[in-house]
Amino acid sequence: MANMGENRANGSGNIQQDNNLEELFNNAGFDNSQNIVEAGEEDPVGGFQAALMDEIEAADYHLGLDQPPEMNPEENAILHGNEEFSSPSLYNPQSPQNSPGSESSTNAKPDQMNRASDLLMAVSIGAELNKNKIIEQAIGAMDELVKMATMGEPLWQRQGNGGTETLNGIQYLREFGCFDATMEDIIRMVEIGEPELIPSFDYFPPDNPTPTFLKPEFEPLNIEASRDTGLVNMNAMNIVELLMDSKNWSMVFSSIVSRATLLGVILDTVDGSCNGVLQVMTAEFHQSTPLIPTRQSYFARYCKMVAHGTWGVVDVSLENLFPCPQIQFKRRPSGCLVQQVPNNGGASNVTWVEHVEVDKKSLHPHFRPIVNSGFAFSAKRWIAVLHRHCQWVATCMATTTPTDAGVLIPQPGRESMLKVAEKMTRKFFMNISSCTENAWMGLPSNFGAEDVRFRFGNTLTVPGKPPSNTLIITTSVQVPVPVNVLFDFLRNEHSRHKWDLLSKERLVRELAYVITGENPQNRVSVLQVNSSPNKIEILYLQESYTDETGSYIVFTPMDTFAMSLILNGGNPNDPCILSSGFAILPDKPPGQGDGPEGSILTVAFQSADNLSSNELIPALTLKTIDVILSSTVASIRDAMVLLANRQFARN
C-alpha cells in the first residue's frame, strides 16, 4: 500500500487530514534509522527445494516413473512482464508469535519441510514393492470414497437445514473399521452412555472422555469429515481433467491450495483419458490468514471411471506406508464423484468428501470455532470454488456485460481486465497464507500490537526504477456484525472513504464494472478517486466476491495510463500489481452456537519496500505497519458500531 502513491496520476498534497501518515507510508519511511530490529535467520526453503529435486531425480530413476516430476512454480502475479521471482524470507527470533511454543506460530519447521524428501527416499527403497503398495492403497481409497459419497444416514448427519453433512464416527467404524465383536459391544456401550473402553481416540464426543489408562503417549490427531453436493455447470470430463492437472488445480483452487507439486506418475493412461491415472503429489492447504497453520500433505491421487458417465478422483495420504513421527496432517480417502447430467447443457453433479486427520494445537483463539467444527476446511468450500470457477469462465466468454453510467468496455478490454483481476486475487491469497514459503514475523512486544504479521514479499519491477522488494502486513480481528454487512460496507465505493487512508475527504465512484456471478455484488470494478471534480488522484481495480463459505475484497492501485491500457485490451502482464484487501469469515459455523453472528476480518496490505531481505528492519518501518493497520481496523470498527447503533434505534 505504500507504493500506492507511485502508481498515481497525481500527487496527494491536497489532503490535510492524515497527511503526515500518508507521506510516511508513501515514502515507505524505510530510510536508514538508528533504531533497528535484526531480521535474523533466513528460511531454508530454497535449500530444501534444491535437495528435493535431487531426491526426485533419484526416486524417478528407481521407480521408473512415466513422466518427469514437475515443480509447480508460483504464478507471477506481481512482476512486470513474465519475469519469475523468488520470495525472500525473514524470521524474527524476538517475535513471540514465532516462538516454538506459540499458539499462533504458523510456519512449518525444517523437519516438516524435509518430509517430501524423506517420502521419496522411502519410495526409492524397494521400488516395485512400494509402488505396488501405493497402487493397492489407492484402489482401496477409491472404493471407500465411492461408498462415502453414495451412502446416506446413519453414516452422514446433516447439520441444520441445508447445512454440510458431517460423519457419524461410530457408524464409520462399523462400515470401514477392522474390529471384532468385542469392539462392537464397546461401541454399543458408548451409544447407550455406559462406561466404556474407547477403541478410537478420534470419533467420540467430548462428553465421553478417553480413560487415562487408554490414552496414548502421543497426542492424537483430530478428525474432520464433511460432505457436500452441488450441481456444477461444467462437463464431467473437464472437471476430472482439471483435478488431474496439478498446475491448473492449484491455480483454480488458489484460495485453498497454497502450492502443489507433482512428484511423479505411478500409473499413466492408456486410452488418452484420465481413467486409471495414479499420481504422487505434495500440496499445502490454507485458509485466508496466516493465523491458521497450513496443512501439508503427501498423497496419491487416483482417477477412475466408476460407472458410465461417473468419475471418481480420490486423494489418500501415504504416511501409513512410509511412517514419520512428526505427522501433523493426513488425508484419509478424500475427493469427489463427478456424474455427468444428461440433457442439461454439460452440467455435472459433484459430491465432495473431505476426511482428514489434523493437529489443531496451534490454532489461534479467533479461529478455533470454525476450524474445530470443520467449517473452515469443509467439503462445501471445494464445491463453492468449483461454482466460482464456472461463473468466472462464463463471464470471460460472455460478449456483453452490464456497466455503470453507460460505460461500455470493449470485449478485448473486458478480457484483459478480468485476467488482471484474476492474477491480483490469486496473488492476494498467496500473500496471506501460512504456507512454508511465507516466513511471517510478528511485531516486537514493545509495540503493543497483537496478532500483527509482516514479511517481505516478491520483487517488484517498475520501468525506469530499480527493482525493489515488497512488504506484506496483515492482522485478523473480530468484528461484531454479520459477514454480509461487513462485506457490503467494505466493497461499496460510497463507504470507502470511511476506512481507506488514501480516499479520505475525496470522492470515490465506481467508473465501470463486470458482474462475475449470479450475485450482483460479485464483480470486478474500476474505482476512481477524485480530490476535486476534475482531478483524478488514484484508480483502483477491485474484485469482490462472497458465498456461503466466506467473502473477500481485493484491490490494487493503478495509474491512469495503466488502467487505460488494460481497458483497451492491453497486455494483462504489463501492469505492476500490489494486491491488498480483506478476507471475511464467520466467527462461528453458520447456524450453530448461541448469540449473534459476527465476523473475523483479515486485513492485508502490500507495499513497496526499498530494503533487501538481508538488511536490518528500521523501527520506523515497524511503527508504520502498526499505525496503518490499527487506524484502518479502528475506522472499520467505528463505522460498524455506528451502523449497529442506527439499526438498533430503528428497531
C-alpha positions in Angstrom: 0.0 0.0 0.0 3.0 2.2 0.5 3.6 2.1 -3.2 0.1 3.3 -4.0 1.5 6.8 -4.3 3.9 5.7 -7.0 1.1 4.5 -9.3 -1.0 7.6 -9.1 -1.5 10.0 -11.9 -1.2 13.0 -9.5 0.2 13.7 -6.0 -1.7 13.8 -2.8 -0.7 17.1 -1.4 -4.2 18.4 -1.1 -5.0 16.1 1.8 -4.8 17.8 5.1 -6.0 15.1 7.4 -3.6 12.2 7.8 -1.1 13.9 5.6 1.9 13.1 7.8 0.9 9.4 8.0 0.3 9.2 4.2 3.7 10.8 3.5 5.4 8.3 5.8 3.5 5.5 4.1 4.1 6.6 0.5 7.8 7.2 1.1 7.9 3.8 2.8 9.8 5.6 5.6 12.3 2.9 5.1 15.5 5.1 5.1 18.3 4.4 7.5 17.4 4.6 11.1 19.5 4.1 14.3 16.7 2.1 16.0 16.6 -1.2 14.1 15.4 -4.7 14.6 17.5 -7.6 13.3 15.9 -9.7 10.7 17.5 -12.9 11.9 17.8 -16.2 10.1 16.6 -16.9 6.6 14.0 -19.6 5.8 15.7 -22.7 4.4 13.1 -23.3 1.7 15.4 -22.6 -1.2 18.0 -25.2 0.0 15.2 -27.6 0.7 13.9 -27.3 -2.9 17.3 -28.0 -4.4 17.7 -31.1 -2.2 14.2 -32.1 -3.1 14.9 -32.0 -6.8 17.9 -34.3 -6.3 15.8 -36.7 -4.4 13.1 -36.6 -7.0 15.6 -37.4 -9.8 16.9 -40.3 -7.8 13.4 -41.6 -7.0 12.4 -41.3 -10.6 15.4 -43.5 -11.7 14.5 -46.2 -9.2 10.7 -46.0 -9.7 10.7 -45.8 -13.5 8.1 -43.0 -13.3 6.2 -42.4 -16.6 6.8 -38.7 -16.7 9.3 -36.4 -15.0 8.1 -34.6 -11.9 7.0 -31.1 -12.4 7.7 -28.4 -9.9 4.7 -26.0 -9.8 6.2 -22.5 -9.5 4.1 -19.8 -8.1 2.4 -17.9 -10.9 3.8 -14.4 -11.3 1.0 -12.0 -10.3 3.1 -9.0 -9.4 6.1 -8.8 -11.7 6.3 -6.7 -14.8 6.0 -9.0 -17.8 6.6 -12.7 -17.3 9.8 -12.4 -15.2 9.8 -15.0 -12.4 10.7 -14.3 -8.9 11.8 -15.8 -5.6 10.4 -14.9 -2.3 13.0 -13.6 0.2 12.4 -15.0 3.7 13.0 -13.5 7.1 12.5 -14.7 10.6 12.4 -12.6 13.7 13.5 -14.7 16.7 12.4 -12.0 19.1 8.8 -12.3 18.0 6.5 -14.1 20.5 4.3 -15.2 17.6 7.2 -17.1 16.0 8.5 -18.8 19.2 8.4 -22.6 19.1 5.7 -22.9 21.8 3.5 -20.1 20.5 -0.1 -21.0 19.7 -0.1 -18.6 16.7 3.1 -19.9 15.1 2.1 -20.9 11.6 5.3 -21.6 9.6 6.5 -25.2 9.2 9.6 -26.4 10.9 12.6 -27.6 8.8 11.8 -31.3 9.7 8.3 -30.9 8.3 9.6 -29.3 5.0 12.0 -32.2 4.6 9.1 -34.7 4.6 8.8 -34.8 0.8 12.5 -35.7 0.6 12.0 -38.5 3.2 9.0 -39.8 1.3 10.9 -40.0 -1.9 13.8 -41.8 -0.2 11.3 -44.3 1.2 9.7 -44.8 -2.1 13.0 -45.4 -3.9 13.9 -48.3 -1.5 12.3 -51.4 -2.8 10.7 -49.5 -5.6 8.4 -52.2 -7.0 7.2 -53.3 -3.6 6.4 -49.7 -2.6 4.9 -49.0 -6.0 2.5 -51.9 -5.5 1.6 -50.8 -2.0 0.7 -47.3 -3.3 -1.5 -48.8 -6.1 -3.2 -51.1 -3.6 -3.9 -48.3 -1.2 -5.2 -46.0 -4.0 -7.6 -48.7 -5.2 -8.9 -49.2 -1.6 -9.3 -45.5 -1.2 -11.4 -45.2 -4.3 -13.7 -48.0 -3.0 -14.1 -46.1 0.3 -14.7 -42.8 -1.5 -17.5 -44.3 -3.6 -19.2 -45.6 -0.5 -18.7 -42.4 1.5 -20.1 -40.4 -1.4 -23.2 -42.5 -2.0 -24.3 -43.7 1.5 -26.8 -41.7 3.5 -27.9 -41.9 7.1 -26.8 -43.0 9.6 -23.2 -42.7 8.2 -23.8 -39.0 7.4 -25.8 -36.5 9.5 -26.8 -33.1 8.2 -26.0 -30.0 10.4 -29.0 -27.7 10.3 -31.3 -27.0 7.4 -29.3 -27.4 4.2 -26.0 -27.4 6.1 -22.9 -29.5 5.4 -23.1 -33.2 6.2 -20.8 -34.5 8.9 -19.7 -38.0 9.6 -21.1 -40.3 12.2 -17.8 -41.7 13.6 -19.2 -44.8 15.2 -21.1 -45.7 12.1 -17.9 -45.1 10.1 -16.1 -47.6 12.3 -18.8 -50.2 11.7 -18.6 -49.7 7.9 -14.9 -49.3 7.3 -13.1 -50.2 10.6 -11.5 -53.6 11.3 -12.8 -54.8 14.6 -14.3 -57.8 16.3 -17.5 -58.5 18.3 -15.8 -57.1 21.5 -15.3 -53.7 19.9 -18.9 -53.8 18.6 -20.0 -54.3 22.3 -17.8 -51.4 23.3 -19.4 -49.1 20.7 -22.8 -50.2 21.8 -22.0 -49.2 25.4 -20.8 -45.8 24.1 -24.1 -45.3 22.3 -26.2 -46.0 25.4 -24.0 -44.0 27.6 -22.5 -46.8 29.7 -18.8 -46.7 30.9 -16.7 -47.7 28.0 -13.2 -48.7 26.9 -12.9 -46.4 23.9 -11.4 -48.1 20.9 -10.7 -44.9 19.0 -9.4 -41.6 20.3 -10.9 -39.6 17.4 -14.6 -40.3 16.8 -16.3 -39.9 20.2 -17.9 -36.9 21.6 -16.3 -34.8 24.4 -18.9 -35.9 26.9 -17.3 -39.4 26.8 -13.6 -38.6 27.5 -11.0 -41.2 26.9 -10.0 -43.0 30.2 -6.5 -42.0 31.3 -5.2 -45.6 31.1 -6.2 -45.8 27.4 -4.6 -42.6 26.3 -1.6 -42.9 24.0 1.8 -41.5 24.8 1.5 -39.1 21.8 -1.2 -36.5 21.2 -3.6 -38.0 18.6 -4.7 -36.1 15.5 -8.2 -34.7 15.3 -10.7 -36.0 12.7 -12.5 -33.7 10.3 -15.1 -35.1 7.9 -17.7 -33.4 5.8 -19.7 -34.0 2.6 -21.4 -31.6 0.2 -23.1 -32.0 -3.2 -23.7 -29.4 -5.9 -24.7 -29.0 -9.5 -21.7 -27.6 -11.3 -22.0 -26.0 -14.7 -19.1 -27.9 -16.3 -18.7 -31.1 -18.2 -17.7 -34.1 -16.1 -14.5 -34.8 -18.2 -13.4 -31.2 -17.9 -13.7 -31.3 -14.1 -11.7 -34.5 -14.0 -9.0 -33.1 -16.3 -8.8 -30.0 -14.1 -8.3 -32.1 -10.9 -5.7 -34.3 -12.5 -3.6 -31.3 -13.8 -1.7 -30.3 -10.7 -0.8 -26.8 -12.1 -4.3 -25.9 -13.1 -5.8 -27.5 -10.0 -3.6 -25.3 -7.7 -4.4 -22.2 -9.8 -8.2 -22.7 -9.8 -8.2 -23.6 -6.1 -5.7 -20.9 -5.1 -8.0 -19.8 -2.2 -7.4 -23.3 -0.7 -4.2 -24.6 -2.2 -1.0 -22.7 -1.4 1.3 -24.7 -3.5 1.3 -28.1 -5.2 4.0 -30.3 -6.7 3.6 -33.4 -8.9 6.3 -35.8 -7.7 5.6 -38.5 -10.3 3.2 -40.7 -12.1 2.8 -44.3 -10.9 0.2 -45.4 -13.4 -0.4 -43.5 -16.7 -3.4 -43.5 -19.1 -3.6 -46.0 -21.9 -6.5 -44.5 -23.8 -5.8 -40.8 -23.7 -8.3 -40.2 -20.8 -7.6 -39.8 -17.1 -9.1 -43.2 -16.4 -6.6 -45.3 -14.2 -4.1 -42.5 -13.7 -2.3 -42.6 -10.4 0.0 -39.7 -9.3 2.1 -39.0 -6.3 1.8 -35.4 -5.1 2.5 -32.9 -2.3 0.4 -29.9 -1.5 -0.3 -27.3 1.2 -3.8 -26.3 2.1 -4.6 -22.9 3.7 -7.2 -20.5 4.8 -7.1 -16.8 4.1 -5.0 -15.8 7.1 -1.5 -16.6 8.5 -3.1 -17.3 11.9 -4.4 -20.8 10.7 -1.5 -23.2 10.2 -1.1 -24.6 6.7 -1.9 -28.3 6.2 0.9 -30.0 4.3 0.2 -33.4 2.8 1.9 -36.0 0.7 -0.6 -38.2 -1.1 -1.5 -40.4 -4.0 -4.2 -39.1 -6.4 -6.1 -41.7 -8.3 -8.7 -41.2 -11.1 -11.2 -43.9 -12.2 -14.4 -44.1 -14.2 -16.5 -45.9 -11.6 -19.6 -46.2 -13.8 -20.8 -44.9 -17.2 -20.7 -41.1 -17.0 -19.4 -41.1 -13.4 -15.8 -40.4 -12.4 -14.1 -40.6 -9.1 -11.0 -38.7 -8.1 -9.5 -39.6 -4.7 -6.6 -38.5 -2.6 -5.1 -40.6 0.2 -2.0 -39.9 2.3 1.0 -42.2 2.1 2.2 -41.8 5.7 0.9 -45.2 6.7 3.2 -46.7 4.1 6.2 -44.5 5.0 5.7 -43.6 8.7 7.0 -40.3 10.1 6.9 -39.4 13.8 6.2 -35.7 13.0 2.9 -36.1 11.1 0.6 -33.2 11.6 -1.9 -33.8 8.8 -3.1 -36.8 6.8 -5.7 -37.1 4.1 -7.9 -40.1 4.6 -9.7 -41.0 1.4 -11.0 -37.7 0.2 -12.1 -36.3 -3.2 -15.2 -36.3 -5.3 -17.6 -38.3 -7.5 -18.4 -36.4 -10.7 -21.6 -37.5 -12.6 -22.5 -36.1 -16.0 -26.1 -34.9 -16.0 -27.7 -35.8 -19.3 -29.6 -33.2 -21.3 -28.5 -30.4 -19.0 -26.1 -28.3 -21.1 -23.0 -30.1 -19.9 -23.6 -29.7 -16.2 -22.4 -32.3 -13.6 -23.4 -33.4 -10.2 -20.4 -33.3 -7.9 -20.3 -34.9 -4.5 -17.3 -33.9 -2.5 -15.9 -35.7 0.6 -13.3 -34.3 2.9 -11.9 -36.7 5.5 -8.7 -35.7 7.2 -6.7 -36.0 10.4 -5.1 -32.9 11.7 -3.1 -31.4 14.6 -5.1 -28.5 16.0 -2.8 -27.5 18.9 -1.6 -24.3 17.2 -5.0 -22.7 16.5 -5.5 -19.0 17.2 -8.4 -18.4 19.5 -10.2 -16.3 16.9 -10.5 -19.2 14.5 -11.0 -22.2 16.9 -14.8 -22.3 16.5 -14.8 -22.5 12.7 -11.7 -24.8 12.4 -12.7 -27.2 15.2 -16.2 -27.5 13.7 -14.7 -28.5 10.3 -16.3 -25.5 8.6 -13.0 -23.8 7.7 -11.8 -26.7 5.5 -15.1 -28.3 4.7 -16.2 -30.0 1.5 -18.6 -27.1 0.9 -15.6 -24.9 0.4 -14.3 -27.0 -2.5 -17.8 -27.1 -4.2 -18.0 -23.3 -3.8 -14.7 -22.8 -5.6 -15.9 -25.0 -8.4 -19.0 -22.9 -8.8 -16.9 -19.8 -8.7 -14.6 -21.1 -11.4 -17.6 -21.9 -13.7 -19.1 -18.5 -13.2 -15.7 -16.8 -14.0 -15.3 -18.9 -17.2 -18.9 -17.9 -18.3 -18.1 -14.3 -17.6 -14.9 -14.4 -19.7 -16.8 -16.0 -22.6 -19.8 -13.6 -22.5 -20.0 -11.0 -25.3 -21.7 -8.2 -23.3 -21.7 -7.2 -19.6 -23.6 -4.6 -17.6 -21.6 -1.5 -16.8 -22.2 1.6 -14.7 -23.2 5.0 -16.0 -23.4 3.7 -19.6 -19.6 3.0 -19.8 -19.1 0.2 -22.4 -15.9 -1.8 -22.0 -14.9 -3.4 -25.4 -14.5 -7.2 -25.5 -10.7 -7.1 -25.5 -10.6 -4.7 -22.6 -13.1 -6.8 -20.6 -11.0 -9.9 -21.1 -7.8 -8.1 -20.2 -9.4 -6.5 -17.1 -10.7 -9.9 -15.9 -7.2 -11.5 -16.4 -5.6 -8.8 -14.3 -8.2 -9.2 -11.6 -7.7 -13.0 -11.6 -3.9 -12.6 -11.1 -4.4 -9.9 -8.5 -6.8 -12.1 -6.4 -4.6 -15.2 -6.8 -1.7 -13.2 -5.5 -3.7 -12.0 -2.6 -4.4 -15.5 -1.4 -0.8 -16.4 -1.7 0.2 -13.2 0.1 -1.7 -14.0 3.3 -1.4 -17.8 3.5 0.6 -19.6 6.2 2.4 -21.8 3.7 6.0 -22.8 4.4 7.3 -20.3 1.8 5.8 -17.4 3.7 8.1 -16.6 6.6 5.9 -14.4 8.8 7.3 -12.2 11.6 5.5 -10.6 14.5 6.0 -7.1 15.8 8.2 -6.9 18.8 6.4 -6.9 22.1 7.3 -3.2 22.9 5.0 -2.1 20.0 2.0 -3.5 21.9 0.2 -4.7 18.7 -1.5 -8.1 18.8 -1.6 -10.6 16.0 0.1 -8.4 13.5 2.2 -10.2 11.0 4.6 -8.9 8.3 7.0 -10.4 5.8 8.9 -9.5 2.7 7.2 -10.4 -0.5 8.3 -10.6 -4.1 10.4 -8.4 -6.3 8.6 -5.5 -7.9 9.9 -4.3 -11.2 8.7 -0.8 -12.4 10.0 0.5 -15.7 12.6 3.2 -15.1 13.1 2.3 -11.5 15.4 -0.2 -9.7 13.8 -3.4 -8.6 12.5 -3.4 -5.0 11.0 -5.9 -2.6 7.5 -5.7 -1.3 6.3 -5.7 2.2 3.1 -7.5 3.3 1.4 -6.6 6.5 -1.7 -8.3 7.9 -3.8 -8.8 11.0 -7.1 -10.5 11.9 -9.7 -9.1 14.2 -13.2 -9.9 15.3 -16.0 -7.5 14.2 -19.5 -7.9 15.8 -21.5 -7.7 12.7 -22.6 -10.5 10.2 -20.4 -11.3 7.3 -22.8 -9.9 4.7 -23.0 -6.5 6.5 -19.2 -6.1 6.7 -18.7 -7.3 3.1 -21.2 -4.8 1.7 -19.6 -2.0 3.7 -16.0 -2.7 2.5 -16.8 -3.4 -1.1 -19.1 -0.3 -1.6 -17.4 2.7 -3.2 -19.6 5.1 -1.2 -18.2 3.9 2.1 -14.5 3.6 1.1 -13.6 7.0 2.3 -14.5 5.8 5.9 -11.6 3.4 6.1 -9.2 4.0 3.2 -6.4 6.5 4.2 -5.9 7.4 0.5 -9.6 8.1 -0.1 -10.4 10.2 3.0 -12.1 13.5 2.1 -12.3 12.5 -1.5 -15.0 11.5 -3.9 -15.0 7.8 -4.9 -17.2 6.4 -7.6 -17.4 3.1 -9.5 -16.5 4.0 -13.0 -17.3 0.6 -14.6 -17.8 -3.0 -13.5 -18.2 -6.5 -14.8 -20.5 -8.8 -12.8 -18.9 -12.2 -12.4 -21.7 -14.4 -11.0 -25.4 -14.6 -10.2 -25.0 -12.3 -7.2 -24.5 -8.7 -8.5 -22.2 -8.0 -5.6 -19.7 -10.4 -7.1 -17.9 -8.1 -9.6 -14.7 -6.7 -10.9 -14.8 -2.9 -10.6 -12.8 0.2 -11.7 -13.0 2.7 -8.8 -12.0 6.3 -9.4 -10.8 8.6 -6.5 -11.0 12.3 -7.1 -9.7 15.1 -4.9 -11.8 17.6 -6.9 -14.4 17.1 -9.7 -11.7 17.3 -12.4 -8.7 15.8 -10.7 -8.2 12.1 -10.5 -6.0 11.1 -7.6 -5.9 7.4 -7.9 -7.7 4.5 -9.7 -8.3 1.1 -8.1 -9.0 -2.3 -9.8 -11.1 -4.2 -7.3 -12.7 -7.6 -7.2 -15.4 -8.5 -4.6 -16.8 -12.0 -4.1 -19.0 -13.6 -1.5 -20.5 -17.1 -1.0 -21.7 -19.1 2.0 -18.1 -20.1 2.9 -16.6 -16.6 3.1 -16.1 -13.3 1.4 -13.2 -11.2 0.0 -12.5 -7.8 -1.4 -9.2 -7.4 -3.2 -7.8 -4.3 -4.9 -4.7 -2.8 -6.4 -3.9 0.8 -7.2 -3.2 1.7 -10.8 -2.4 5.0 -12.6 -4.5 6.3 -15.4 -2.1 5.2 -18.2 -2.0 1.5 -16.9 -5.8 1.4 -16.4 -6.4 2.9 -19.9 -4.1 0.3 -21.4 -6.0 -2.6 -19.7 -9.5 -1.3 -20.6 -8.4 -1.1 -24.2 -7.2 -4.7 -24.4 -3.6 -4.2 -23.4 -1.3 -7.0 -22.2 -2.6 -8.1 -18.7 1.0 -8.9 -17.7 2.2 -5.3 -18.1 0.7 -3.5 -15.0 2.5 -3.7 -11.7 0.1 -5.2 -9.2 0.2 -4.8 -5.4 -2.6 -7.0 -4.0 -4.2 -5.6 -0.9 -7.6 -6.3 0.6 -9.8 -8.2 3.1 -10.9 -11.7 3.8 -14.0 -12.2 5.9 -15.1 -15.4 7.7 -17.9 -16.0 10.1 -16.8 -16.2 13.7 -18.7 -19.4 14.2 -20.1 -22.1 11.9 -23.3 -20.8 10.3 -26.4 -22.0 12.1 -24.5 -23.2 15.2 -23.9 -21.7 18.6 -25.7 -19.2 20.7 -25.5 -15.4 20.4 -25.5 -13.0 17.4 -23.4 -13.8 14.3 -20.1 -12.0 14.0 -17.2 -11.9 11.6 -13.4 -12.4 11.6 -11.8 -9.8 9.3 -8.3 -10.3 7.9 -6.8 -7.1 6.6 -3.7 -7.3 4.3 -1.8 -4.5 2.6 1.1 -5.0 0.2 3.5 -2.1 -0.3 6.8 -1.3 -2.0 9.9 -1.5 0.2 13.5 -0.5 -0.7 15.0 -2.9 1.8 16.6 -6.2 0.8 15.8 -9.4 2.6 19.2 -9.4 4.4 19.1 -5.9 5.7 18.0 -4.7 9.1 14.5 -3.5 9.6 14.2 0.1 10.8 11.9 0.8 13.7 10.1 3.4 11.6 9.0 0.6 9.3 7.6 -1.4 12.2 5.8 1.7 13.5 4.3 2.4 10.1 3.0 -1.2 10.0 1.4 -0.8 13.4 -0.2 2.6 12.6 -1.6 1.7 9.2 -3.2 -1.5 10.4 -4.5 -0.1 13.7 -6.0 3.0 12.0 -7.7 1.0 9.3 -9.1 -1.5 11.8 -10.3 1.2 14.1 -12.1 3.1 11.3 -13.9 -0.1 10.2 -14.9 -0.9 13.8 -16.2 2.6 14.4 -18.2 2.5 11.3 -19.7 -0.9 12.2 -20.6 0.3 15.7 -22.3 3.4 14.3 -24.2 1.2 11.8 -25.3 -1.2 14.6 -26.5 1.6 16.7 -28.6 3.0 13.9 -30.1 -0.4 13.3 -30.9 -0.8 17.0 -32.5 2.7 17.0 -34.7 1.7 14.1 -35.9 -1.4 15.8 
